[in-house]
Amino acid sequence: MIRQFIEDPMNYLHEYFKRNASESGFSSDKRTTGCLIYQRRRDRKETSGFCKGLIHNLMLLHG
């Protein structure tokens, strides 16, 4: 990681800020939709996670 920064600092910072924005998005999702999935069955957990992701994407498009 240090070598990448030393060899090409602009590219490293570009990738870093993309990751930083992604983490901010995850944090926003957790605050908006809640970070816990209360279902017990695996299929319901997957459905709940999918719905939370769908809500996030719809809010980005029309927010």
C-alpha positions as CSV (number, residue, x, y, z in Angstrom):
1,M,0.0,0.0,0.0
2,I,2.8,2.4,0.9
3,R,4.6,1.4,-2.4
4,Q,1.5,2.2,-4.4
5,F,1.3,5.6,-2.7
6,I,4.9,6.4,-3.4
7,E,4.9,5.2,-7.0
8,D,1.6,6.9,-8.1
9,P,0.1,9.1,-5.4
10,M,-2.6,10.6,-7.6
11,N,-4.0,7.2,-8.6
12,Y,-3.8,5.9,-5.0
13,L,-5.7,9.0,-3.8
14,H,-8.3,8.5,-6.6
15,E,-8.9,4.9,-5.5
16,Y,-8.9,5.9,-1.8
17,F,-11.6,8.5,-2.2
18,K,-13.7,6.1,-4.2
19,R,-13.5,3.6,-1.3
20,N,-14.2,6.5,1.1
21,A,-17.4,7.4,-0.8
22,S,-18.5,3.8,-0.8
23,E,-18.1,3.5,3.0
24,S,-20.1,6.7,3.4
25,G,-22.9,5.1,1.3
26,F,-22.9,2.0,3.5
27,S,-23.1,4.2,6.6
28,S,-26.0,6.1,5.1
29,D,-27.8,2.9,4.2
30,K,-27.4,1.6,7.8
31,R,-28.8,4.8,9.2
32,T,-31.7,4.9,6.7
33,T,-32.8,1.3,6.7
34,G,-31.4,0.0,9.9
35,C,-28.3,-2.1,10.2
36,L,-30.0,-5.3,11.6
37,I,-31.9,-7.9,9.7
38,Y,-34.4,-9.4,12.1
39,Q,-35.4,-12.4,10.0
40,R,-34.2,-15.9,11.0
41,R,-34.7,-17.9,7.9
42,R,-31.9,-17.6,5.2
43,D,-34.3,-16.9,2.4
44,R,-36.0,-14.1,4.3
45,K,-32.6,-12.6,5.3
46,E,-31.6,-12.6,1.6
47,T,-34.9,-11.0,0.6
48,S,-34.5,-8.3,3.3
49,G,-31.0,-7.5,2.2
50,F,-32.1,-7.3,-1.4
51,C,-34.9,-5.0,-0.5
52,K,-32.7,-2.7,1.5
53,G,-30.3,-2.5,-1.4
54,L,-33.2,-1.8,-3.8
55,I,-34.5,1.0,-1.5
56,H,-31.0,2.6,-1.4
57,N,-30.7,2.6,-5.2
58,L,-34.2,4.0,-5.7
59,M,-33.4,6.8,-3.2
60,L,-30.2,7.6,-5.1
61,L,-32.1,7.8,-8.4
62,H,-34.9,9.9,-7.1
63,G,-33.4,11.5,-4.0
